[in-house]
Amino acid sequence: MQADSEHKPAEAHVSRRDLMKVGAALLGALGLTQFIGLNDVRVRGSETDSEGGRKWGMLIDINKCIGCNYCTYACQAVNNLADDMLYNVVTTETTQSGGEFYLSRPCMQCAEAPCVHVCPVQATYYRPDGIVAMDYERCIGCRYCQVACPYGARVFNWKQPIETSPKSPEFGMAEVENRPRGVVEKCHFCSHRIDKGLQYGLTPGVDREATPACVVVCPTGARAFGDLNDAASPVSVARSEALVTLRLREELSTEPRVYYIPPNPKPEDGQEAGA
């Protein structure tokens, strides 16, 4: 694309991306849901839940999370992210009884994702395996998806791509191509690892090379990953063994594919555990 731009006349100041931005804004004002010329069929969320196909999911045990941020750092290294571009965020939260815990938030990979519904150019879409993916060639940077996401899982790329993440090589090296400036980015469950692993007969969630970097790097085993349609997968086993699991903001009917084991209740001060 850069080679083409070098041969454009000097007076041509309007880029293809600028034209797409203007077009998307006009179509949005008209209440249209598809962009002219980009009306191919994308997979709907409900189509990814068939029992015959794979449906990738993750479980995070909050009781095992120690707030080390290794998941964040590994994600930065693998995706070549700067410190101000985080796909995975770890925050300190408080229970109703005042106990503190760490909450790690990747993209929830919703089956009914608001970001998919609002994208005017279908740059955000469902893969057949349920992963909510990005087509950066289509993204026009309107940031509708970022506003629509109820989990704060998206970041806008304001700057030119960096050469090397500050978390490399300690937490890994870049495994995916840099994204251009002016697009919205997000966690993708390390789909490049999943796809390549499956090609070589590996099992995501079991084999490290085919498993998301945040899961592999966790020193306490707080994360489990795998096929939610496979009862024997690590994530399915972890869910079946847990007394309780929950998903963030379930009342929104987004159907997240990231599950949590909530914090265990702490005994009150001065009270013996189990009393």
C-alpha positions in Angstrom: 0.0 0.0 0.0 2.9 2.4 0.7 4.4 1.7 -2.7 1.1 2.8 -4.4 0.9 6.0 -2.3 4.4 7.1 -3.4 3.3 7.3 -7.0 0.2 9.4 -6.3 0.2 13.1 -7.6 1.4 15.5 -4.9 -1.9 17.4 -5.0 -3.9 14.3 -4.0 -4.5 14.8 -0.3 -7.6 12.6 0.2 -6.7 9.0 1.1 -8.8 5.9 0.6 -9.2 5.7 4.4 -10.4 9.4 4.5 -13.0 8.6 1.9 -14.2 5.5 3.8 -14.5 7.6 7.0 -16.7 10.1 5.3 -18.8 7.4 3.6 -19.3 5.6 6.9 -20.4 8.7 8.7 -22.9 9.5 6.0 -24.3 6.0 6.0 -24.4 6.0 9.8 -26.5 9.2 9.7 -28.9 7.5 7.3 -29.3 4.6 9.7 -27.9 2.0 7.4 -26.2 -1.1 8.8 -24.0 -2.1 5.8 -21.3 -0.2 3.9 -21.6 -0.1 0.2 -19.1 -2.5 -1.4 -18.5 -4.3 1.9 -21.7 -6.2 2.1 -20.4 -9.8 2.3 -21.9 -12.1 4.8 -20.2 -12.4 8.1 -20.8 -15.1 10.7 -23.5 -14.2 13.2 -22.9 -14.9 16.9 -25.6 -17.6 17.1 -24.0 -19.5 14.3 -20.9 -20.0 16.3 -22.6 -22.0 19.1 -23.4 -25.1 17.1 -22.4 -28.3 19.0 -20.5 -29.6 16.1 -18.0 -26.8 15.9 -15.3 -25.4 18.2 -16.2 -22.5 20.6 -13.1 -21.1 22.4 -13.5 -19.9 25.9 -11.5 -19.0 29.0 -11.9 -19.3 32.7 -10.1 -17.1 35.2 -9.9 -18.2 38.9 -9.8 -14.9 40.8 -8.6 -16.7 43.9 -5.4 -17.8 42.1 -4.6 -14.4 40.6 -1.8 -12.6 42.5 -1.8 -9.4 40.4 1.6 -10.0 38.9 0.5 -8.6 35.5 2.4 -11.3 33.7 -0.6 -11.9 31.5 -0.6 -8.2 30.5 3.2 -8.3 29.8 3.1 -11.5 27.7 0.2 -10.0 25.7 2.2 -6.8 25.1 5.2 -8.8 23.9 3.3 -11.2 21.6 1.3 -8.3 20.0 4.2 -5.8 20.1 2.3 -3.3 22.2 3.5 -0.2 23.9 2.7 0.4 27.6 -0.3 2.7 26.6 -1.8 0.0 24.4 -3.1 -2.8 26.6 -5.4 -5.6 25.5 -5.5 -7.2 28.9 -5.9 -5.1 32.0 -5.5 -6.2 35.7 -7.3 -4.0 38.3 -7.6 -4.2 42.0 -11.3 -4.5 43.1 -13.1 -4.8 46.4 -15.8 -7.2 47.5 -18.9 -6.1 49.4 -17.2 -7.2 52.7 -14.2 -5.1 51.9 -11.8 -7.8 50.8 -9.5 -6.9 47.8 -8.9 -9.1 44.8 -7.4 -8.8 41.3 -9.6 -8.7 38.2 -8.0 -9.6 34.9 -9.9 -8.5 31.9 -9.1 -9.6 28.3 -11.7 -9.3 25.5 -14.8 -11.2 26.6 -15.3 -12.7 23.1 -19.1 -12.1 23.4 -21.4 -14.3 21.4 -23.7 -11.2 21.1 -21.0 -8.6 20.9 -22.1 -4.9 20.8 -18.9 -4.0 18.9 -19.9 -6.3 16.0 -23.4 -4.8 15.8 -22.3 -1.2 15.6 -19.4 -1.5 13.2 -20.5 0.3 10.0 -17.9 -1.5 7.7 -17.9 -5.0 9.2 -14.3 -4.6 10.3 -15.3 -6.3 13.6 -16.7 -9.8 13.0 -17.2 -13.3 14.4 -15.0 -16.0 13.3 -16.7 -19.4 12.8 -15.0 -20.5 16.1 -16.7 -17.6 18.0 -13.6 -15.4 18.4 -14.5 -11.7 17.8 -11.9 -10.7 15.3 -10.6 -7.5 13.6 -10.0 -6.8 9.9 -7.6 -3.9 10.2 -7.7 -3.3 6.4 -11.4 -2.4 6.8 -11.2 -0.5 10.0 -11.8 3.2 9.5 -11.1 4.3 13.0 -14.6 5.6 13.8 -14.3 4.1 17.3 -18.0 3.0 17.4 -16.9 -0.4 18.7 -14.8 1.2 21.4 -17.8 3.2 22.7 -20.1 0.2 22.4 -17.9 -2.3 24.3 -19.2 -2.5 28.0 -15.9 -4.1 29.1 -13.4 -1.4 28.0 -11.6 -4.1 26.0 -10.7 -2.0 23.0 -7.9 0.5 22.5 -7.4 3.0 19.7 -4.0 3.2 18.0 -3.1 6.8 18.0 0.6 6.4 17.1 2.8 4.7 14.5 3.7 1.1 15.4 6.6 0.7 17.7 9.6 -1.3 16.7 9.8 -3.5 19.8 7.6 -3.8 22.8 9.2 -2.8 26.1 8.1 -6.2 27.4 10.3 -8.0 24.9 12.3 -10.2 25.0 11.6 -10.9 28.7 8.0 -12.0 28.1 8.2 -13.0 24.5 8.6 -11.6 21.0 6.2 -10.2 18.5 4.2 -13.0 16.8 1.7 -10.9 14.8 2.1 -8.1 12.2 2.0 -4.5 13.4 -1.3 -2.7 12.9 -1.5 0.6 11.2 -2.1 3.9 13.0 -5.7 4.9 13.2 -7.4 1.6 14.0 -9.0 0.1 17.0 -7.3 -3.0 18.5 -8.3 -5.7 20.9 -7.4 -9.1 22.3 -8.1 -12.0 19.9 -7.4 -15.0 22.2 -4.0 -15.3 20.3 -5.9 -16.7 17.3 -2.7 -17.0 15.3 -1.5 -19.5 17.9 -4.8 -21.4 17.8 -4.8 -21.6 14.0 -1.2 -22.6 13.6 -1.5 -25.1 16.4 -4.5 -26.8 14.8 -2.6 -27.1 11.5 0.0 -29.1 13.3 -2.4 -31.2 15.3 -1.9 -29.4 18.6 -4.7 -28.8 21.1 -5.3 -25.2 22.2 -5.5 -25.1 26.0 -3.3 -28.1 26.3 -0.3 -27.5 24.1 1.6 -24.3 25.0 2.3 -23.4 21.4 -1.4 -23.4 20.5 -2.6 -21.6 23.7 -3.0 -17.8 24.3 0.1 -16.3 25.8 -1.7 -15.0 28.9 -2.7 -18.5 29.8 0.8 -20.0 29.2 2.6 -17.3 31.2 0.4 -17.3 34.3 2.6 -18.5 37.2 -0.3 -19.7 39.4 -2.4 -21.4 36.8 -5.2 -18.9 37.2 -6.4 -19.3 33.6 -7.8 -22.2 31.8 -8.5 -22.2 28.0 -10.1 -24.5 25.5 -13.1 -25.6 23.5 -16.3 -24.9 25.4 -18.0 -27.5 23.2 -15.5 -30.2 24.4 -16.3 -31.5 27.9 -12.8 -32.8 28.2 -11.1 -29.5 27.4 -9.3 -27.6 30.3 -11.8 -24.8 30.4 -14.8 -27.2 30.5 -13.2 -29.3 33.2 -12.4 -26.2 35.2 -16.0 -24.9 34.9 -17.4 -28.3 35.9 -15.2 -28.5 39.0 -15.9 -25.0 40.2 -18.7 -24.5 42.7 -19.7 -21.2 41.1 -18.7 -19.4 38.0 -19.9 -16.0 36.7 -19.5 -13.7 33.7 -19.1 -10.0 33.8 -22.2 -7.9 33.2 -24.4 -10.9 32.3 -27.5 -8.7 32.5 -26.5 -7.1 29.2 -27.1 -10.4 27.4 -23.7 -10.2 25.6 -23.0 -13.9 26.4 -19.3 -13.5 27.2 -17.0 -16.5 26.7 -14.7 -15.6 29.6 -15.8 -17.1 32.9 -14.7 -16.3 36.4 -14.5 -18.2 39.6 -15.4 -15.4 42.1 -13.4 -14.6 45.3 -13.9 -17.0 48.1 -15.7 -15.4 51.1 -13.2 -14.3 53.8 -14.0 -14.9 57.5 -14.7 -11.7 59.4 -12.0 -10.3 61.6 -11.7 -12.2 64.8 -13.8 -15.1 63.5 -12.2 -18.5 62.8 -12.6 -19.9 59.3 -15.3 -22.5 59.2 -16.9 -21.3 62.5 
